[in-house]
């Protein structure tokens, strides 16, 4: 289970800097919110940046998308609890029909997880006795 405070990160070639966790935000606006954007197009990047800054983070980038979500953003933030709190306040605003936050692992962290998984003993559930 991940720590609820600062999650340790693998430091790869970043002398003196410990990277912050990265999060993928995926969101779909309600029809009412989209109607408002059509009437008055609005660039929400500054609002996302201000939200990230409140948790000591920063926006890596944001994009509009096609498909299940209307837009995505990637932010870096220092603590999982802060990211969860931000997701809660955004979801509670009522402006979104869907809002999803996903903790991202670097390739190095994914490789470390694969190596760790190879050393863990696990017996899957079965219907057999």
Secondary structure, 3 states (H helix, E strand, C coil): CCCCCECCCCCCCCCCCCCCEEEEEEEEECHHHHHHHHHCCCCCHHHHHHHHHHCCCEEEEEEECCCCCCEEEEEEECEHHHHHHHHHHHHCCCCEEEEEEEEECCHHHHHHHHHHHHCCCCCCCCCCC
